[in-house]
Amino acid sequence: MATMTRPTFQPFVPATESRPEFTVRALILGAIFGILFGAVTVYVGLRAGLTVAASIPISVLSISILRAFGRASILENNIVQTTGNAGQSIASGVIFTLPALIFLGFDLESTRIFALALFGGWLGVLFMIPLRRQLIVEEHGTLPYPEGTACADVLMAGERGGSFASRVFLGLGLGGLYTLFQNENLFRLFPSTPNFSPDLGQQHLLRGGAIRADVTAEYLGVGYIIGMRVAAVMLAGGVFSWLVLMPAIYFFGSHLATPLYPGTVPIHDMSPSQLWSTYVRPMGAGAVAASGLITLLRTAPTILAALSEGLKSIGKNKGETRNTSAEVPRTEHDLPWSVVIGGSVLLVALLWVFLVFKPVPGAQVTVGANFAASLLVVLFGFLFVTVSARIVGIVGSSASPVSGMTIATLMATAAIFLVKGWTAPAFGALAITIGGIVCIAASNAGDTAQDLKTGYLIGATPWKQQLAIMIGVIISVFSIGTTLNLMNKGLESFQLLPQPIAVSLSALPDGVQNQGNFTRDRISLTDTSSSSSARSELGNTRSYILLNSIGSNTLADGKYLYNPATSQIEVQWIQGIGSEKAAAPQGRLMATVINGILSRRLPWSLVLLGVALVIMVELLGIRSLTLAVGAYLSIGTTLAIFAGGVMRWLVDRAAQKQFEKEAEREHQESLDLWHRDRDAWLASHPDFDPTNPAHVDSATGLPNNITLRSPEVESEISSGSLYASGLIAAGGLVGLMGVAIKAVEGISEQRGGHWQFVRFSEHNPLHHDLVSVLMFAMLAFSLYYFARKPLDESKKV
């Protein structure tokens, strides 16, 4: 039997060397980072529709913090980032799917979020374990795993004495200070969203549209990291929605005296935000759904190839494991197969118990059906974990088509439900439960593969990393569920309908459900007719009836308060998740897919317009998913992100000019040496070939600069990206603090209190859109300045 050829790779820490690794302080610090970055990912992802990798900023901060407590091992720092990164990966999977429960009319129960995130997170780890040897070790030269390799570079630089934490701390400090005064829930010194609603001339040109920007630190940082190209495509989608579609809707519909479906208010009385939520959002959801399906079809060959290779590697590695002697090197020691198989069986049992004893209200099915659903989760989870773990090795975690895999799961699940006749909205929530676990498992498997690649490069112990990820999953799910509910509560609003709608409780319109009496004593009403944030109070609201509309032809989707005394729907309850401040495009996509298959009561005319837009864009040769997300999001989000992309372009352009200047200087010095001492020049250029036209200028006969350096490309560990990471973390954490304060104010109000956070008055001299723009420009300049300042000139910490 031929012996297997092992790659001649030597990790940074040899397998024969033992260093502190799985320590208590590393786990504690990693757990803290998991909680923080999990919450930040939820906050930024729901608002921007994008997530960014957390492993590099966690590694940078870990090196600095552990160094302050004494000498830290590179393996300890790796455990910190491995544990902490679990929070970001779980949060990514959660926000892509579980907000769909809100759009389907259900509440976000903390126990459900916790259970689904835990099951999905652990499945992702367990199913990745048998793939590690083939994907990480055997295909080391084939699958680069870009984020994992970059993170290893950071850890090795820190071990050699380098530190980049000063840039992250600068971003945290300046971004946090800026957010304190910018955020509308905190000091609110200047407007958080400068806005211009054009209404030009007698023909009311561009009325219905708006130009606005949520001038937040996190959007600026996200735009810098994703770059000019992606940010510009997203803004193009926003411009199309807010400056083409919405003015067109107003132009053609402003003469209508009655509301146009799915709206409940005449178009001429709608604000830009109402036009966006009523008409543009369904189009955007159709565009995102269509582009997601196209992406899935485009990547189908890659997915099938990855699945085939993954299945082969599992069988191969299982056989190897059985034939391996007891002497396993430290760097090849995974958690045993008994843990993988036993853990998977245990998760199936726990999921079955959860579905039986904690079913979705209205979707109670038989014990056997719940067991089949549990097996369905494991089947799809296994397939897409295998796919995700391989694909991220090629394209990276950010470009992995996890949403496409989730759509495939939802479509297959919904098709089964349709055949069974399970078409009630509650079964849509059950489908989201299945798809959510699969999405979380695939997302965590991709990041787990990146972490294991980092560990392989630096010489970590695999089973310790795998255990650290599972611990990180347990810790981070608490903050993720809390953050979801906090944002849904803290960003909610109640708005009086401009025209109350008369309905009969005994004959509710199709798609409208009576959910019983409202459970709060009083609520604050937000006045949307004014640019200010004026609020009034409505008492005795326990007498109101809560109505939920899904797919109705007479009432837009959402929750409403019905007044029995007047027999009218008077108030709309706008949930925080799904609002303009937290649009959650991926969650809306999942709800659209489920609703379209099960209820078939979507506003299809608007959805199909979005589909047609995507087809047009694809025919132009442009990848449509980014543009579709931009069309769905508020232009306030995409314009602020674009500002970050512009900063990245300016930095790259300045760096290119500096490189060209230095290259010209080096070339001139080379020519001077050629004329002064040709022998010395030839000795310093051993590759020079006078017969090669690429080495000699044919016009002058002088040598070209054959040793010309390649221009430096902005990397994930550059000065700018680290500062941008600090801005994202600061904006997310301080912004979450503002949401929490607003939620506390609401609780105080419900209990009859009047506690309010001390904020600047809207009449203070700095509360002006121009001030807001100038302050954001100053923050953007700080990003440009520190991105241009080399890391080796920064202060070591």
C-alpha positions in Angstrom: 0.0 0.0 0.0 1.4 3.4 -1.0 2.1 5.8 1.8 0.3 9.1 1.8 2.5 12.1 0.9 2.3 14.8 3.6 3.0 18.4 2.7 6.3 19.6 4.0 4.8 22.5 5.9 6.2 23.7 9.2 3.8 25.8 11.4 5.0 28.8 13.4 4.9 26.8 16.6 6.2 23.2 16.0 4.1 20.3 16.9 6.8 19.1 19.4 6.7 22.4 21.3 4.1 23.1 24.0 3.0 26.6 24.9 0.1 28.0 27.0 -3.0 27.7 24.8 -6.4 26.8 26.3 -6.1 29.0 29.3 -8.8 30.5 31.5 -7.9 34.1 30.7 -7.9 33.3 27.0 -11.4 31.8 27.2 -12.7 34.7 29.4 -11.4 37.4 27.1 -12.6 35.5 24.0 -16.1 35.1 25.6 -16.2 38.9 26.2 -15.2 39.6 22.6 -17.8 37.1 21.4 -20.5 38.9 23.3 -19.4 42.4 22.1 -18.8 41.5 18.5 -21.9 39.3 18.3 -24.0 42.3 19.4 -22.1 44.7 17.0 -22.7 42.3 14.1 -26.4 42.1 14.8 -26.6 45.9 15.1 -24.6 46.7 12.0 -26.0 43.8 9.9 -29.6 44.6 10.5 -29.0 48.2 9.6 -26.5 47.9 6.7 -27.4 44.5 5.4 -23.7 43.6 5.5 -21.4 41.9 8.0 -17.6 42.2 8.4 -15.1 39.7 9.7 -14.2 40.1 13.4 -11.3 37.8 13.7 -8.6 40.4 12.8 -9.8 43.2 15.2 -10.2 40.6 17.9 -6.7 39.3 17.4 -5.2 42.8 17.4 -7.0 43.7 20.6 -6.2 40.4 22.2 -2.4 40.8 21.6 -2.5 44.2 23.3 -4.7 43.3 26.2 -3.0 40.0 27.1 0.4 41.7 26.7 -0.7 44.1 29.5 -1.1 41.2 31.8 2.2 39.7 31.1 3.8 37.6 28.3 1.1 36.0 26.2 1.5 33.0 23.9 0.5 33.2 20.3 -1.6 30.1 20.9 -3.5 31.9 23.7 -4.2 34.9 21.4 -5.5 32.4 18.8 -7.9 30.9 21.3 -9.1 34.4 22.1 -9.9 35.2 18.5 -11.3 31.7 17.9 -13.7 32.0 20.8 -14.7 35.6 20.1 -15.2 35.1 16.4 -18.0 32.5 17.1 -20.1 35.5 18.2 -19.8 37.2 14.8 -20.4 34.1 12.8 -23.5 33.0 14.7 -24.9 36.5 14.6 -24.4 36.6 10.8 -26.5 33.5 10.4 -29.2 34.7 12.9 -29.8 38.1 11.3 -30.1 36.6 7.8 -33.0 34.4 8.8 -34.7 34.9 12.2 -36.0 38.5 11.6 -38.3 36.8 9.0 -40.3 35.7 12.0 -41.3 39.4 12.6 -42.2 39.9 8.9 -44.4 36.8 9.2 -46.2 38.3 12.1 -44.5 36.4 15.0 -42.7 37.7 18.1 -39.0 37.1 18.6 -39.0 34.8 21.6 -35.7 34.7 23.4 -35.8 31.0 24.1 -36.4 30.3 20.4 -33.5 32.5 19.3 -31.2 30.9 21.9 -32.2 27.3 20.9 -31.9 27.8 17.2 -28.6 29.7 17.4 -27.2 27.0 19.7 -28.3 24.1 17.6 -27.0 25.7 14.4 -23.7 26.8 15.9 -22.9 23.5 17.3 -23.9 21.6 14.1 -21.6 23.9 12.1 -18.6 23.0 14.4 -19.4 19.2 14.6 -19.8 18.8 10.9 -16.7 20.7 10.2 -14.5 18.5 12.4 -14.2 15.5 9.9 -13.5 17.9 7.1 -10.5 19.7 8.7 -7.8 17.3 7.7 -8.8 17.2 4.0 -9.6 20.9 3.6 -7.0 22.5 5.8 -4.1 20.1 5.8 -4.3 18.1 2.5 -5.4 21.1 0.4 -3.2 23.6 2.1 -1.7 24.8 -1.2 -5.1 24.7 -3.0 -7.5 26.5 -0.6 -6.0 29.8 0.7 -8.7 30.7 3.2 -8.0 34.5 2.9 -9.4 35.6 6.3 -7.7 32.8 8.1 -4.4 33.4 6.5 -4.5 37.2 7.2 -5.4 36.5 10.8 -2.4 34.2 11.2 -0.2 37.0 9.8 -1.5 39.3 12.5 -0.9 36.8 15.3 2.7 36.0 14.1 3.5 39.8 13.8 2.3 40.2 17.4 4.4 37.3 18.5 7.5 39.0 16.9 6.8 42.2 18.8 4.6 44.1 16.4 1.3 45.6 17.4 -1.4 47.3 15.4 -3.8 47.9 18.3 -3.3 51.7 18.4 -5.2 52.1 15.2 -8.2 50.0 16.5 -8.2 52.0 19.7 -8.1 55.2 17.8 -11.1 54.1 15.8 -12.9 53.0 19.0 -12.2 56.3 20.8 -13.0 58.8 18.0 -15.8 56.7 16.7 -17.4 56.3 20.1 -17.1 60.0 20.9 -18.6 60.9 17.6 -21.5 58.5 18.1 -22.3 59.9 21.5 -23.1 63.2 20.0 -24.5 62.0 16.7 -26.9 59.2 17.7 -30.5 60.3 18.0 -31.0 58.1 21.1 -28.0 59.7 22.9 -27.0 63.4 23.1 -28.3 64.2 19.6 -26.2 67.4 19.3 -26.7 67.5 15.6 -29.1 65.6 13.3 -28.3 61.9 12.8 -29.8 61.8 9.3 -29.4 65.1 7.3 -32.2 65.0 4.7 -33.2 66.9 1.6 -36.6 66.2 0.0 -36.7 67.9 -3.4 -39.9 69.6 -4.5 -38.7 71.8 -7.4 -40.8 74.3 -9.4 -44.4 74.3 -10.2 -44.3 70.8 -11.6 -43.0 69.5 -8.2 -39.9 67.9 -9.8 -38.5 64.9 -7.9 -41.2 65.2 -5.3 -41.5 61.8 -3.5 -37.8 61.2 -3.5 -35.2 62.2 -0.9 -31.5 62.5 -0.5 -30.4 61.6 3.0 -27.5 59.9 4.8 -27.3 58.2 8.2 -24.0 59.8 9.1 -22.8 57.0 11.4 -19.3 55.8 12.3 -20.2 52.2 11.5 -21.4 52.9 8.0 -18.2 54.9 7.2 -16.1 51.9 8.4 -18.2 49.3 6.5 -17.9 51.4 3.3 -14.1 51.6 3.7 -13.7 47.8 4.2 -16.0 46.7 1.4 -14.3 49.2 -1.0 -15.4 51.7 -3.7 -16.7 49.2 -6.2 -19.2 47.4 -4.0 -20.3 50.6 -2.2 -20.9 52.4 -5.5 -23.1 49.5 -6.8 -25.1 49.6 -3.6 -25.6 53.4 -3.9 -26.7 52.9 -7.5 -29.5 50.7 -6.2 -30.4 53.4 -3.7 -30.4 56.2 -6.3 -32.6 54.1 -8.5 -35.1 53.6 -5.7 -35.1 57.0 -4.1 -34.5 59.3 -7.0 -36.1 57.4 -9.9 -38.8 55.0 -8.6 -40.2 57.0 -5.8 -40.6 60.3 -7.8 -42.1 58.2 -10.6 -44.6 56.7 -8.2 -45.6 60.1 -6.9 -45.8 61.6 -10.4 -48.1 58.9 -11.7 -50.1 58.4 -8.5 -50.4 61.8 -6.9 -53.8 62.4 -8.7 -55.4 59.3 -7.2 -58.0 60.2 -4.5 -57.9 56.7 -2.9 -55.0 54.6 -1.7 -53.2 52.3 -4.2 -52.6 48.7 -3.1 -50.7 47.8 -1.0 -50.8 51.3 0.5 -53.5 52.5 2.9 -52.9 56.2 2.4 -53.3 58.2 -0.9 -50.0 58.7 -2.6 -50.1 62.5 -2.5 -50.2 62.3 1.3 -47.2 60.0 1.6 -43.8 61.0 2.8 -40.7 59.6 1.1 -40.3 57.1 4.0 -43.9 55.9 3.5 -43.4 55.5 -0.3 -40.2 53.5 0.4 -41.9 51.2 2.9 -45.1 50.7 1.0 -43.9 50.4 -2.7 -40.2 50.2 -2.9 -39.6 47.6 -0.2 -41.7 44.9 -1.9 -39.9 45.7 -5.2 -36.6 45.5 -3.4 -37.6 42.2 -1.7 -38.4 40.7 -5.2 -35.1 41.9 -6.5 -33.1 40.5 -3.6 -35.0 37.2 -3.9 -34.4 36.9 -7.6 -30.7 37.9 -7.4 -30.3 35.3 -4.5 -31.8 32.6 -6.7 -29.6 33.6 -9.6 -26.5 33.6 -7.4 -27.5 30.1 -6.2 -27.9 28.8 -9.8 -24.6 30.5 -10.8 -22.8 28.8 -7.9 -24.6 25.5 -8.3 -21.6 23.8 -10.1 -19.2 25.0 -7.4 -21.6 23.8 -4.6 -22.0 20.4 -6.2 -18.2 20.1 -6.7 -17.6 21.2 -3.1 -20.2 18.7 -1.8 -18.7 15.9 -3.8 -15.2 16.6 -2.6 -16.4 17.0 0.9 -18.2 13.7 1.0 -15.1 12.0 -0.4 -12.9 13.6 2.2 -15.1 12.6 5.1 -15.0 8.9 4.1 -11.2 9.2 3.4 -10.5 10.8 6.7 -12.7 8.4 8.7 -10.8 5.5 7.3 -7.5 7.2 8.1 -8.6 7.9 11.6 -9.3 4.2 12.2 -5.8 3.2 11.0 -3.9 5.9 12.8 -1.8 4.9 15.8 -2.4 6.3 19.2 0.6 8.7 18.8 -1.1 11.6 17.2 0.9 14.9 16.9 -0.6 17.7 18.9 -1.3 19.7 15.7 -3.4 16.9 14.2 -5.5 16.0 17.2 -9.2 16.7 16.5 -12.2 16.0 18.7 -12.9 12.3 18.3 -15.5 10.8 16.0 -17.5 9.7 19.1 -18.0 13.4 19.9 -19.0 14.2 16.3 -21.5 11.4 16.0 -22.8 11.5 19.6 -23.1 15.3 19.5 -25.0 15.2 16.2 -27.4 12.5 17.6 -27.9 14.6 20.8 -28.7 17.7 18.8 -31.3 15.8 16.7 -32.9 14.7 20.0 -32.8 18.2 21.5 -34.2 19.8 18.4 -37.0 17.2 18.3 -37.8 17.9 22.0 -37.8 21.6 21.3 -40.2 21.3 18.4 -42.5 19.1 20.3 -42.6 21.1 23.6 -42.0 24.6 22.2 -43.8 24.6 18.8 -44.5 27.6 16.8 -48.0 28.8 17.9 -50.5 27.5 15.3 -48.0 25.0 13.7 -48.4 22.1 16.0 -47.7 18.9 14.1 -47.3 15.2 15.0 -44.4 13.8 16.9 -43.3 12.0 13.8 -43.4 15.1 11.7 -41.2 17.0 14.2 -38.7 14.1 14.1 -38.7 14.3 10.3 -38.1 18.1 10.6 -35.2 17.4 12.9 -33.7 15.0 10.4 -34.3 17.5 7.6 -32.3 20.1 9.5 -29.4 17.6 9.9 -29.5 16.6 6.3 -29.5 20.2 4.9 -27.0 21.2 7.6 -24.6 18.5 6.7 -24.8 19.3 2.9 -24.4 23.0 3.3 -21.8 22.9 6.0 -19.7 20.8 3.6 -20.2 23.3 0.8 -19.6 26.4 3.0 -16.4 25.0 4.5 -14.9 24.5 1.0 -16.2 27.6 -0.7 -14.9 30.0 1.9 -11.4 28.5 1.3 -11.6 29.9 -2.2 -13.6 33.1 -2.0 -13.5 34.0 1.7 -16.3 34.1 4.2 -17.8 37.4 3.0 -18.4 36.1 -0.5 -19.8 32.7 0.5 -23.3 32.2 -0.9 -24.9 31.3 2.5 -28.1 33.1 1.7 -28.5 31.1 -1.5 -28.0 27.9 0.4 -30.7 29.0 2.9 -33.1 29.9 0.1 -32.6 26.4 -1.3 -33.4 25.0 2.1 -36.5 27.2 2.5 -37.8 26.4 -0.9 -37.4 22.6 -0.4 -39.0 22.8 3.0 -41.9 25.1 1.8 -42.5 22.7 -1.1 -42.9 19.8 1.4 -45.2 21.9 3.5 -47.3 22.8 0.4 -47.7 19.2 -0.5 -48.8 18.4 3.0 -51.3 21.3 3.0 -49.4 23.2 5.7 -49.9 26.7 4.3 -50.9 28.7 7.4 -48.6 31.5 8.4 -47.4 29.5 11.4 -45.9 26.9 9.1 -43.9 29.7 7.5 -42.4 30.3 10.9 -41.7 26.6 11.2 -39.9 26.7 7.8 -37.9 29.6 9.0 -36.9 27.6 12.1 -35.5 24.9 9.8 -33.8 27.3 7.4 -32.5 29.4 10.3 -30.6 26.5 11.9 -29.1 25.5 8.5 -28.0 29.1 7.7 -26.4 29.5 11.2 -24.6 26.1 10.8 -23.3 27.0 7.3 -22.2 30.5 8.5 -20.4 29.1 11.5 -18.8 26.3 9.5 -17.3 28.8 7.2 -15.8 30.9 10.0 -14.7 27.7 11.8 -12.8 26.6 8.7 -11.1 30.0 8.6 -10.2 29.7 12.3 -8.8 26.2 11.8 -6.7 27.5 8.9 -5.3 30.2 11.2 -4.5 27.5 13.8 -2.9 25.3 11.2 -0.5 28.1 10.1 0.5 29.0 13.6 0.6 25.5 15.0 -2.5 25.4 17.2 -4.1 22.3 18.7 -7.3 21.6 16.6 -9.4 20.0 19.4 -8.8 23.0 21.6 -9.9 25.4 18.9 -13.0 23.3 18.2 -13.9 23.2 21.9 -13.2 27.0 22.1 -15.7 27.6 19.3 -18.4 25.6 21.0 -17.9 27.5 24.2 -18.0 30.8 22.2 -21.3 29.7 20.7 -22.9 29.1 24.1 -21.7 32.5 25.4 -22.5 34.6 22.4 -26.1 33.4 21.8 -27.2 35.2 24.9 -26.1 38.6 23.6 -27.3 37.9 20.1 -30.9 37.2 21.2 -30.9 40.1 23.6 -29.6 42.5 20.9 -32.3 41.3 18.4 -35.1 42.0 20.9 -33.5 45.2 22.1 -33.3 46.6 18.6 -36.9 45.5 17.8 -38.1 47.2 21.0 -35.8 50.2 21.0 -36.4 51.2 17.4 -40.1 50.6 17.3 -42.6 53.4 16.8 -46.4 53.9 16.9 -47.9 56.2 14.3 -51.5 57.4 13.9 -52.9 56.5 10.5 -53.7 59.7 8.5 -57.1 58.1 7.7 -58.5 55.6 10.2 -59.7 52.4 8.5 -63.2 51.1 9.5 -63.4 47.3 9.8 -65.5 44.7 11.5 -63.9 42.3 14.0 -66.5 39.7 13.0 -65.5 40.0 9.4 -61.9 40.9 9.1 -60.3 41.3 5.7 -58.5 38.4 4.2 -55.0 38.0 5.7 -55.8 40.0 8.9 -55.8 38.2 12.2 -57.1 39.2 15.6 -54.4 38.7 18.2 -56.3 39.8 21.2 -56.1 42.9 23.5 -53.0 45.0 23.4 -50.9 44.5 26.5 -49.6 48.0 27.3 -51.3 50.7 29.2 -50.0 53.6 27.2 -47.8 54.3 24.1 -46.0 57.3 22.6 -47.1 58.3 19.1 -44.5 59.6 16.6 -45.5 62.4 14.3 -44.2 61.5 10.9 -45.7 64.6 9.2 -42.9 66.8 10.8 -39.2 66.6 10.4 -38.9 66.9 14.2 -39.2 63.9 16.6 -42.3 65.3 18.3 -44.2 62.7 20.3 -47.6 62.5 22.0 -49.0 60.0 24.4 -52.0 57.7 24.0 -53.4 56.2 27.1 -55.8 53.3 28.0 -54.4 51.2 25.1 -55.2 47.9 26.8 -58.7 48.4 25.5 -57.3 48.3 21.9 -57.3 45.1 19.8 -54.0 44.0 18.2 -54.4 43.1 14.5 -51.8 41.4 12.4 -51.9 41.7 8.6 -50.0 39.3 6.3 -50.6 39.3 2.6 -53.9 41.2 2.8 -55.3 43.0 -0.2 -56.7 45.8 1.9 -54.2 46.4 4.6 -50.4 46.6 4.3 -48.3 44.0 6.1 -47.7 44.8 9.7 -49.4 45.2 13.1 -52.2 47.6 13.9 -54.2 48.8 16.9 -58.0 48.7 16.5 -60.2 50.9 18.7 -63.4 49.0 19.6 -65.0 52.3 20.6 -64.8 53.7 17.1 -64.7 50.4 15.2 -61.6 51.7 13.4 -57.9 50.8 12.9 -56.2 54.0 14.2 -52.6 53.2 15.0 -49.8 51.3 13.1 -47.2 49.6 15.2 -44.0 49.7 13.3 -41.6 47.1 14.6 -37.9 48.2 15.1 -36.6 45.4 12.8 -37.9 46.0 9.3 -38.1 49.8 9.9 -35.9 52.2 7.9 -33.4 52.2 10.7 -33.0 48.4 10.7 -34.3 47.2 7.3 -32.9 43.6 7.6 -33.0 42.8 3.9 -31.9 39.2 4.2 -34.7 38.5 6.7 -37.2 40.2 4.4 -35.9 38.0 1.5 -36.5 34.8 3.5 -40.0 35.9 4.5 -40.8 36.8 0.8 -39.7 33.3 -0.4 -41.8 31.6 2.3 -44.8 33.9 1.8 -44.6 33.5 -1.9 -44.7 29.7 -1.8 -47.1 29.1 1.1 -49.6 32.0 1.1 -49.2 33.2 -2.6 -50.6 36.5 -1.4 -47.7 38.8 -2.0 -48.1 42.1 -3.9 -46.9 40.3 -7.0 -47.0 43.3 -9.3 -44.4 45.0 -7.2 -42.3 41.9 -6.5 -42.2 41.1 -10.2 -41.0 44.6 -11.0 -38.0 43.9 -8.7 -37.4 40.6 -10.5 -37.5 42.4 -13.9 -34.9 44.9 -12.6 -32.6 42.1 -11.6 -32.9 40.4 -15.0 -32.1 43.7 -16.7 -29.0 44.2 -14.6 -27.8 40.6 -15.1 -28.2 41.0 -18.9 -25.9 44.0 -18.6 -23.3 41.7 -17.2 -23.5 43.2 -13.7 -23.8 41.0 -10.6 -27.2 41.9 -9.3 -27.2 40.9 -5.6 -25.3 44.0 -4.4 -27.5 46.3 -6.4 -30.6 44.6 -5.3 -29.7 45.0 -1.6 -28.9 48.7 -2.3 -32.3 49.1 -3.9 -34.0 47.6 -0.9 -32.1 49.6 1.7 -32.7 53.2 2.5 -30.5 55.6 0.6 -29.5 57.0 4.0 -27.6 53.7 4.5 -26.1 53.3 1.0 -25.0 57.0 0.8 -23.2 56.9 4.1 -21.5 53.5 3.1 -20.5 55.1 -0.2 -18.7 57.9 1.7 -16.5 55.2 3.3 -15.9 53.6 -0.2 -14.8 57.0 -1.5 -12.3 57.3 1.4 -10.9 53.9 0.4 -10.6 55.0 -3.2 -8.8 58.2 -2.2 -6.4 56.2 0.0 -5.7 53.7 -2.7 -5.2 56.5 -5.3 -2.8 58.4 -3.0 -0.9 55.2 -2.3 -0.6 54.5 -6.0 0.7 58.0 -6.7 3.2 57.7 -3.9 4.3 54.3 -5.2 4.8 55.7 -8.7 6.8 58.6 -7.3 9.1 56.3 -5.3 9.4 54.0 -8.3 10.5 56.9 -10.5 13.1 57.9 -7.9 14.4 54.4 -7.6 14.6 54.1 -11.4 16.5 57.3 -11.7 18.9 56.2 -8.9 19.4 52.9 -10.9 20.2 54.8 -14.1 22.7 57.0 -12.2 24.4 53.9 -10.9 24.4 52.4 -14.5 26.3 55.5 -15.8 28.6 55.7 -12.8 29.5 52.1 -12.1 28.2 49.6 -14.6 29.9 46.6 -12.9 28.2 47.5 -9.6 24.8 47.9 -11.4 25.2 44.4 -13.0 26.1 42.9 -9.7 23.0 44.3 -8.1 20.8 43.1 -11.0 21.8 39.4 -11.7 18.6 38.8 -13.7 19.4 41.5 -16.2 19.3 40.1 -19.8 20.4 42.6 -22.5 18.8 40.5 -25.2 15.4 40.7 -23.5 13.2 43.6 -24.9 11.4 43.8 -21.5 14.8 44.6 -19.8 16.1 47.2 -22.3 14.4 50.3 -23.6 14.7 50.0 -27.4 14.6 53.7 -27.9 17.5 54.7 -25.5 19.3 51.4 -25.1 19.1 52.0 -21.3 18.0 49.2 -18.9 14.4 49.3 -17.7 13.8 49.0 -14.0 13.6 45.2 -14.0 13.4 45.1 -10.2 10.4 47.4 -10.0 8.3 46.6 -6.9 4.7 45.8 -7.2 2.3 48.4 -5.8 1.1 47.7 -2.3 -2.5 46.6 -2.2 -4.7 47.6 0.8 -5.0 44.5 2.9 -7.2 43.4 5.8 -4.4 44.3 8.3 -3.7 47.7 6.8 -3.8 50.9 8.9 -7.0 52.0 7.3 -8.9 48.7 7.7 -7.9 48.5 11.4 -9.1 52.1 12.0 -12.3 51.3 10.1 -12.8 48.2 12.3 -12.5 50.4 15.3 -15.2 52.8 13.9 -17.5 49.9 13.2 -17.1 48.5 16.8 -17.5 51.9 18.3 -20.6 52.8 16.3 -22.2 49.5 17.0 -21.5 49.4 20.8 -22.4 53.1 21.5 -25.3 52.8 19.1 -26.6 49.8 21.0 -26.2 51.8 24.2 -28.5 54.4 22.7 -31.1 51.7 21.7 -31.0 50.3 25.3 -31.6 53.8 26.7 -34.6 54.3 24.4 -35.9 50.9 25.5 -35.6 51.9 29.2 -37.4 55.1 28.4 -40.3 53.0 26.9 -40.4 50.7 29.9 -40.6 53.7 32.2 -43.4 55.2 30.2 -45.4 52.0 30.3 -45.1 52.0 34.1 -46.4 55.5 34.4 -42.9 57.1 34.8 -41.4 59.9 32.7 -37.7 59.2 32.8 -35.9 60.6 29.8 -32.2 60.7 28.9 -30.8 64.2 28.9 -30.4 65.3 25.3 -29.6 68.5 23.5 -32.6 70.4 22.4 -33.5 70.3 18.7 -33.4 74.1 18.8 -29.7 74.3 19.8 -27.6 76.2 17.2 -25.7 73.1 16.1 -28.8 71.0 15.3 -28.6 71.7 11.6 -28.1 69.4 8.6 -25.0 71.4 7.5 -23.3 70.8 10.9 -24.1 67.1 10.6 -22.5 66.9 7.1 -19.4 68.8 8.3 -19.0 66.6 11.4 -19.3 63.4 9.2 -16.7 64.9 6.8 -14.3 65.5 9.7 -14.7 61.8 10.8 -14.1 60.7 7.2 -11.0 62.9 7.0 -9.7 61.2 10.2 -10.2 57.9 8.4 -8.2 59.1 5.4 -5.5 60.6 7.6 -4.9 57.5 9.7 -5.2 55.2 6.7 -2.4 57.1 5.0 -0.2 57.0 8.0 2.0 53.8 7.9 1.5 51.3 10.7 5.2 51.2 11.6 5.0 54.9 12.5 2.1 54.3 14.9 2.8 54.1 18.6 3.4 50.6 19.9 1.1 49.5 22.6 
